[in-house]
Amino acid sequence: MYRDFLTGDWQTRSACRGEDPELFFPVGDSGPALLQAADAKAVCRLCSVTEACLRWAMDAGEVHGIWGGTDEGDRRLIRRGAARAAAASRTADV
Ligand code: SF4
């Protein structure tokens, strides 16, 4: 099973079970790596546990790989958006 090290029951329903784990860890950010990331994300689009997977990756601070249909850059944008929203909320409370 893909990502056996995770706990919880959501990964038993993952669409990436049986896929080569290497698919989800493209090396680099251009050329073949972009195509590989797109292929991995295509698997994620068929997955019923995308939200749980992404939440796990965000909570774990996963830097590398495709998780919940996102790559490193996607997750960085999500973190920045969350940080901006938190800052705006603090400003609104003042
Ligand atoms: S969202 Fe993608 S990486 Fe996560 S469990 Fe599903 S197929 Fe695997």
Backbone and ligand atoms as CSV (ligand in chain L), in Angstrom:
chain,resi,resn,atom,element,x,y,z
A,1,MET,N,N,0.839,-1.182,0.000
A,1,MET,CA,C,0.000,0.000,0.000
A,1,MET,C,C,0.879,1.238,0.000
A,2,TYR,N,N,0.467,2.206,-0.721
A,2,TYR,CA,C,1.180,3.464,-0.783
A,2,TYR,C,C,1.122,4.176,0.559
A,3,ARG,N,N,2.223,4.689,1.017
A,3,ARG,CA,C,2.320,5.452,2.246
A,3,ARG,C,C,1.810,4.682,3.467
A,4,ASP,N,N,2.348,3.490,3.634
A,4,ASP,CA,C,1.976,2.642,4.750
A,4,ASP,C,C,2.261,3.265,6.103
A,5,PHE,N,N,3.172,4.231,6.140
A,5,PHE,CA,C,3.585,4.779,7.422
A,5,PHE,C,C,2.528,5.684,8.038
A,6,LEU,N,N,1.520,6.034,7.291
A,6,LEU,CA,C,0.475,6.899,7.827
A,6,LEU,C,C,-0.464,6.093,8.700
A,7,THR,N,N,-1.127,6.784,9.600
A,7,THR,CA,C,-2.113,6.106,10.433
A,7,THR,C,C,-3.488,6.672,10.124
A,8,GLY,N,N,-4.512,5.986,10.575
A,8,GLY,CA,C,-5.871,6.416,10.267
A,8,GLY,C,C,-6.411,5.576,9.126
A,9,ASP,N,N,-7.713,5.594,8.924
A,9,ASP,CA,C,-8.271,4.683,7.931
A,9,ASP,C,C,-8.433,5.294,6.547
A,10,TRP,N,N,-8.218,6.613,6.415
A,10,TRP,CA,C,-8.447,7.229,5.121
A,10,TRP,C,C,-7.507,6.712,4.040
A,11,GLN,N,N,-6.263,6.375,4.422
A,11,GLN,CA,C,-5.324,5.964,3.385
A,11,GLN,C,C,-5.651,4.593,2.800
A,12,THR,N,N,-6.483,3.815,3.523
A,12,THR,CA,C,-6.870,2.524,2.957
A,12,THR,C,C,-7.809,2.704,1.780
A,13,ARG,N,N,-8.354,3.920,1.648
A,13,ARG,CA,C,-9.258,4.205,0.529
A,13,ARG,C,C,-8.583,5.053,-0.547
A,14,SER,N,N,-7.283,5.212,-0.454
A,14,SER,CA,C,-6.583,6.096,-1.378
A,14,SER,C,C,-6.527,5.527,-2.793
A,15,ALA,N,N,-6.652,6.431,-3.746
A,15,ALA,CA,C,-6.574,6.039,-5.154
A,15,ALA,C,C,-5.153,5.657,-5.546
A,16,CYS,N,N,-4.179,6.037,-4.720
A,16,CYS,CA,C,-2.781,5.765,-5.068
A,16,CYS,C,C,-2.307,4.405,-4.558
A,17,ARG,N,N,-3.184,3.666,-3.919
A,17,ARG,CA,C,-2.803,2.317,-3.520
A,17,ARG,C,C,-2.416,1.542,-4.774
A,18,GLY,N,N,-1.294,0.898,-4.726
A,18,GLY,CA,C,-0.860,0.111,-5.878
A,18,GLY,C,C,-0.054,0.905,-6.893
A,19,GLU,N,N,-0.049,2.247,-6.732
A,19,GLU,CA,C,0.771,3.070,-7.634
A,19,GLU,C,C,2.217,3.050,-7.143
A,20,ASP,N,N,3.127,3.307,-8.051
A,20,ASP,CA,C,4.525,3.428,-7.673
A,20,ASP,C,C,4.690,4.702,-6.842
A,21,PRO,N,N,5.146,4.593,-5.592
A,21,PRO,CA,C,5.299,5.797,-4.755
A,21,PRO,C,C,6.175,6.863,-5.394
A,22,GLU,N,N,7.123,6.437,-6.217
A,22,GLU,CA,C,8.022,7.401,-6.867
A,22,GLU,C,C,7.250,8.400,-7.721
A,23,LEU,N,N,6.097,7.971,-8.244
A,23,LEU,CA,C,5.283,8.870,-9.073
A,23,LEU,C,C,4.963,10.156,-8.324
A,24,PHE,N,N,4.788,10.051,-7.000
A,24,PHE,CA,C,4.337,11.183,-6.191
A,24,PHE,C,C,5.483,12.038,-5.660
A,25,PHE,N,N,6.687,11.700,-6.081
A,25,PHE,CA,C,7.852,12.473,-5.641
A,25,PHE,C,C,8.727,12.840,-6.838
A,26,PRO,N,N,8.191,13.703,-7.715
A,26,PRO,CA,C,9.001,14.128,-8.858
A,26,PRO,C,C,10.233,14.893,-8.380
A,27,VAL,N,N,11.303,14.716,-9.103
A,27,VAL,CA,C,12.553,15.396,-8.757
A,27,VAL,C,C,12.728,16.579,-9.697
A,28,GLY,N,N,12.755,17.794,-9.118
A,28,GLY,CA,C,12.897,19.000,-9.910
A,28,GLY,C,C,11.555,19.672,-10.130
A,29,ASP,N,N,11.603,20.775,-10.859
A,29,ASP,CA,C,10.363,21.525,-11.090
A,29,ASP,C,C,10.254,21.995,-12.538
A,30,SER,N,N,10.775,21.179,-13.434
A,30,SER,CA,C,10.656,21.507,-14.854
A,30,SER,C,C,10.662,20.217,-15.665
A,31,GLY,N,N,10.297,20.351,-16.944
A,31,GLY,CA,C,10.356,19.244,-17.891
A,31,GLY,C,C,9.635,18.000,-17.418
A,32,PRO,N,N,10.342,16.868,-17.381
A,32,PRO,CA,C,9.719,15.592,-17.009
A,32,PRO,C,C,9.103,15.618,-15.616
A,33,ALA,N,N,9.684,16.383,-14.712
A,33,ALA,CA,C,9.140,16.449,-13.347
A,33,ALA,C,C,7.742,17.054,-13.352
A,34,LEU,N,N,7.523,18.041,-14.227
A,34,LEU,CA,C,6.190,18.649,-14.313
A,34,LEU,C,C,5.178,17.652,-14.849
A,35,LEU,N,N,5.600,16.872,-15.842
A,35,LEU,CA,C,4.704,15.852,-16.396
A,35,LEU,C,C,4.398,14.787,-15.343
A,36,GLN,N,N,5.412,14.418,-14.578
A,36,GLN,CA,C,5.218,13.425,-13.523
A,36,GLN,C,C,4.259,13.952,-12.461
A,37,ALA,N,N,4.431,15.214,-12.075
A,37,ALA,CA,C,3.534,15.807,-11.079
A,37,ALA,C,C,2.101,15.836,-11.605
A,38,ALA,N,N,1.950,16.149,-12.885
A,38,ALA,CA,C,0.607,16.173,-13.482
A,38,ALA,C,C,-0.015,14.784,-13.460
A,39,ASP,N,N,0.794,13.762,-13.718
A,39,ASP,CA,C,0.280,12.380,-13.676
A,39,ASP,C,C,-0.137,12.009,-12.252
A,40,ALA,N,N,0.665,12.415,-11.274
A,40,ALA,CA,C,0.324,12.120,-9.875
A,40,ALA,C,C,-0.962,12.840,-9.479
A,41,LYS,N,N,-1.065,14.105,-9.876
A,41,LYS,CA,C,-2.272,14.868,-9.542
A,41,LYS,C,C,-3.502,14.283,-10.215
A,42,ALA,N,N,-3.311,13.673,-11.379
A,42,ALA,CA,C,-4.442,13.025,-12.067
A,42,ALA,C,C,-4.956,11.852,-11.236
A,43,VAL,N,N,-4.057,11.135,-10.576
A,43,VAL,CA,C,-4.475,10.058,-9.672
A,43,VAL,C,C,-5.252,10.657,-8.508
A,44,CYS,N,N,-4.749,11.741,-7.957
A,44,CYS,CA,C,-5.413,12.399,-6.827
A,44,CYS,C,C,-6.829,12.859,-7.197
A,45,ARG,N,N,-7.011,13.281,-8.432
A,45,ARG,CA,C,-8.355,13.735,-8.831
A,45,ARG,C,C,-9.380,12.604,-8.772
A,46,LEU,N,N,-8.909,11.368,-8.812
A,46,LEU,CA,C,-9.815,10.211,-8.737
A,46,LEU,C,C,-9.974,9.710,-7.305
A,47,CYS,N,N,-9.337,10.367,-6.376
A,47,CYS,CA,C,-9.261,9.884,-5.004
A,47,CYS,C,C,-10.418,10.434,-4.161
A,48,SER,N,N,-10.937,9.585,-3.286
A,48,SER,CA,C,-12.054,10.004,-2.437
A,48,SER,C,C,-11.594,10.572,-1.099
A,49,VAL,N,N,-10.298,10.550,-0.838
A,49,VAL,CA,C,-9.804,11.029,0.456
A,49,VAL,C,C,-8.809,12.184,0.292
A,50,THR,N,N,-8.982,12.948,-0.770
A,50,THR,CA,C,-8.064,14.047,-1.061
A,50,THR,C,C,-7.969,15.028,0.104
A,51,GLU,N,N,-9.117,15.366,0.669
A,51,GLU,CA,C,-9.136,16.364,1.744
A,51,GLU,C,C,-8.357,15.883,2.964
A,52,ALA,N,N,-8.576,14.636,3.360
A,52,ALA,CA,C,-7.858,14.085,4.523
A,52,ALA,C,C,-6.365,14.009,4.238
A,53,CYS,N,N,-6.023,13.643,3.032
A,53,CYS,CA,C,-4.613,13.538,2.654
A,53,CYS,C,C,-3.941,14.908,2.707
A,54,LEU,N,N,-4.600,15.908,2.158
A,54,LEU,CA,C,-4.029,17.257,2.173
A,54,LEU,C,C,-3.915,17.770,3.603
A,55,ARG,N,N,-4.932,17.530,4.402
A,55,ARG,CA,C,-4.890,17.980,5.802
A,55,ARG,C,C,-3.713,17.328,6.531
A,56,TRP,N,N,-3.517,16.029,6.296
A,56,TRP,CA,C,-2.401,15.331,6.935
A,56,TRP,C,C,-1.082,15.978,6.520
A,57,ALA,N,N,-0.926,16.221,5.223
A,57,ALA,CA,C,0.327,16.794,4.718
A,57,ALA,C,C,0.568,18.189,5.294
A,58,MET,N,N,-0.493,18.983,5.388
A,58,MET,CA,C,-0.352,20.332,5.936
A,58,MET,C,C,0.002,20.266,7.419
A,59,ASP,N,N,-0.691,19.406,8.150
A,59,ASP,CA,C,-0.422,19.276,9.588
A,59,ASP,C,C,0.990,18.761,9.837
A,60,ALA,N,N,1.453,17.867,8.976
A,60,ALA,CA,C,2.782,17.272,9.131
A,60,ALA,C,C,3.879,18.183,8.595
A,61,GLY,N,N,3.480,19.247,7.900
A,61,GLY,CA,C,4.481,20.135,7.311
A,61,GLY,C,C,5.247,19.461,6.189
A,62,GLU,N,N,4.559,18.571,5.483
A,62,GLU,CA,C,5.200,17.830,4.384
A,62,GLU,C,C,5.677,18.814,3.317
A,63,VAL,N,N,6.952,18.814,3.069
A,63,VAL,CA,C,7.513,19.748,2.091
A,63,VAL,C,C,7.580,19.122,0.706
A,64,HIS,N,N,7.889,17.844,0.648
A,64,HIS,CA,C,8.123,17.208,-0.639
A,64,HIS,C,C,6.935,16.352,-1.073
A,65,GLY,N,N,6.757,16.270,-2.379
A,65,GLY,CA,C,5.818,15.318,-2.944
A,65,GLY,C,C,4.431,15.870,-3.220
A,66,ILE,N,N,3.651,15.016,-3.840
A,66,ILE,CA,C,2.260,15.326,-4.163
A,66,ILE,C,C,1.389,14.706,-3.083
A,67,TRP,N,N,0.596,15.536,-2.453
A,67,TRP,CA,C,-0.317,15.093,-1.379
A,67,TRP,C,C,-1.646,15.801,-1.590
A,68,GLY,N,N,-2.721,15.065,-1.541
A,68,GLY,CA,C,-4.034,15.700,-1.663
A,68,GLY,C,C,-4.174,16.535,-2.929
A,69,GLY,N,N,-3.528,16.107,-3.974
A,69,GLY,CA,C,-3.626,16.819,-5.250
A,69,GLY,C,C,-2.814,18.101,-5.316
A,70,THR,N,N,-1.939,18.297,-4.355
A,70,THR,CA,C,-1.122,19.518,-4.347
A,70,THR,C,C,0.361,19.172,-4.393
A,71,ASP,N,N,1.125,20.087,-4.976
A,71,ASP,CA,C,2.577,19.946,-4.921
A,71,ASP,C,C,3.118,20.943,-3.889
A,72,GLU,N,N,4.416,20.991,-3.778
A,72,GLU,CA,C,5.041,21.858,-2.785
A,72,GLU,C,C,4.611,23.314,-2.936
A,73,GLY,N,N,4.593,23.795,-4.175
A,73,GLY,CA,C,4.217,25.188,-4.433
A,73,GLY,C,C,2.771,25.460,-4.060
A,74,ASP,N,N,1.892,24.516,-4.382
A,74,ASP,CA,C,0.472,24.675,-4.025
A,74,ASP,C,C,0.317,24.809,-2.512
A,75,ARG,N,N,1.022,23.938,-1.792
A,75,ARG,CA,C,0.886,23.966,-0.323
A,75,ARG,C,C,1.483,25.231,0.265
A,76,ARG,N,N,2.560,25.719,-0.356
A,76,ARG,CA,C,3.145,26.986,0.105
A,76,ARG,C,C,2.114,28.109,-0.040
A,77,LEU,N,N,1.402,28.133,-1.164
A,77,LEU,CA,C,0.367,29.160,-1.374
A,77,LEU,C,C,-0.759,29.032,-0.347
A,78,ILE,N,N,-1.137,27.790,-0.047
A,78,ILE,CA,C,-2.196,27.574,0.949
A,78,ILE,C,C,-1.743,28.105,2.313
A,79,ARG,N,N,-0.484,27.800,2.678
A,79,ARG,CA,C,0.029,28.272,3.973
A,79,ARG,C,C,0.069,29.802,4.014
A,80,ARG,N,N,0.526,30.409,2.911
A,80,ARG,CA,C,0.570,31.882,2.880
A,80,ARG,C,C,-0.829,32.470,3.001
A,81,GLY,N,N,-1.780,31.878,2.293
A,81,GLY,CA,C,-3.160,32.370,2.359
A,81,GLY,C,C,-3.709,32.264,3.771
A,82,ALA,N,N,-3.411,31.148,4.432
A,82,ALA,CA,C,-3.884,30.959,5.807
A,82,ALA,C,C,-3.228,31.974,6.734
A,83,ALA,N,N,-1.942,32.238,6.511
A,83,ALA,CA,C,-1.234,33.209,7.359
A,83,ALA,C,C,-1.813,34.608,7.149
A,84,ARG,N,N,-2.094,34.953,5.889
A,84,ARG,CA,C,-2.686,36.274,5.611
A,84,ARG,C,C,-4.067,36.397,6.251
A,85,ALA,N,N,-4.859,35.333,6.148
A,85,ALA,CA,C,-6.204,35.366,6.732
A,85,ALA,C,C,-6.125,35.514,8.246
A,86,ALA,N,N,-5.166,34.823,8.853
A,86,ALA,CA,C,-5.010,34.925,10.314
A,86,ALA,C,C,-4.580,36.331,10.696
A,87,ALA,N,N,-3.667,36.924,9.919
A,87,ALA,CA,C,-3.208,38.290,10.216
A,87,ALA,C,C,-4.357,39.277,10.050
A,88,ALA,N,N,-5.158,39.099,8.989
A,88,ALA,CA,C,-6.298,39.994,8.769
A,88,ALA,C,C,-7.305,39.867,9.904
A,89,SER,N,N,-7.489,38.651,10.382
A,89,SER,CA,C,-8.425,38.423,11.482
A,89,SER,C,C,-7.946,39.117,12.752
A,90,ARG,N,N,-6.613,39.028,13.012
A,90,ARG,CA,C,-6.063,39.690,14.206
A,90,ARG,C,C,-6.236,41.208,14.093
A,91,THR,N,N,-6.010,41.753,12.877
A,91,THR,CA,C,-6.155,43.192,12.659
A,91,THR,C,C,-7.599,43.616,12.869
A,92,ALA,N,N,-8.539,42.803,12.396
A,92,ALA,CA,C,-9.960,43.129,12.531
A,92,ALA,C,C,-10.400,43.114,13.990
A,93,ASP,N,N,-9.718,42.288,14.808
A,93,ASP,CA,C,-10.077,42.175,16.222
A,93,ASP,C,C,-9.592,43.359,17.045
A,94,VAL,N,N,-8.645,44.133,16.507
A,94,VAL,CA,C,-8.058,45.236,17.279
A,94,VAL,C,C,-8.981,46.433,17.309
L,1,SF4,S1,S,-5.054,12.506,-2.526
L,1,SF4,FE1,FE,-3.499,11.649,-3.912
L,1,SF4,S2,S,-1.691,11.250,-2.629
L,1,SF4,FE2,FE,-3.448,11.534,-1.270
L,1,SF4,S3,S,-4.214,9.501,-0.839
L,1,SF4,FE3,FE,-5.362,10.302,-2.600
L,1,SF4,S4,S,-4.287,9.625,-4.433
L,1,SF4,FE4,FE,-2.903,9.346,-2.678
